[in-house]
């Protein structure tokens, strides 16, 4: 399938009807999001509540050195961590000079990534489960339209994840009911 729109819908439909893989579907989403935002890269980071950090779930176009040097992102730091902590879009127009990006400045120094904007991913129950970000190779400030589009993408991703979890729980429950008891 070379048409990204068809690939997007195919992955989404497979996911919703229980035949799809969440990682595959999210990978398709992330690529389309980068393209729609005219960004060089995009990512989904997932909340790790136990450790108070975000961990990379899916990345597209991000240099490995950037992801490694950003590390697990403490909630409240960097672009993605602030979007999650404040439950609102957050952007860094120049990672080399923004004092709020100091904890990951080395990631920008050692890669071509210079700017990003993130939106929180809030699930169907109102929990913030991660961040969706677009990354740029030069200083960049997103338009209101770009932010609004990514808020919509984040809502779609949250719904897909919620549906996937719900379906997985139903399948597990059905399997448990179908299993004969151990004697």
Phi, psi and omega in degrees: 000112182263339180282117184296330180293316178295318178300318178300309182292321178298313179297318180295315180295319177298319180296313184290332180264010173087004180259353187262167178253129183301316180300317179297313180298316180294325177298319177295315180302312185298320178296314179296323179297315178300314181297318182291332180269002183053042180255166180276340184200163175209165184203156168237125175247138182257144178287130170251093185300319184301325182253359178065033182226168170255140178239143180297128177257309178217132175232151177224119175079000179276131176298143179303323180297324179294311180299316180297314183287334173288325179064196171292130187265116177300134178298124183108351179244164180055187183288309182295317181296326178287322177300319179290312182298320183264354180054041178206161179302147180218141177222153176238113184282333177210105183295336181284339183240347184285118181296337179281355177251012185304324183295342180233020181305323180300327178299319179287321180299319185267010179217171177277000183283128183236339183212158178200158167223143185233149172232148178286149173256113184246122187283180184296342179261004178090005179275139175276114187253357179170194178224151174242128183228150170243140187238147185229154181272357178220165178307138187205140174235120184290149175283162175301324180294319179296318178296314180299320178297317181288331173298318178294318177300316181298321178295320178296316179298316180300317180294318178300317179295316179299316179297319179298313179297316181298314179297318179298319178295319179296318180295317179296319180295318179295321179294322179294317180293327183280341182282135176290147179295148177285137179238000000 
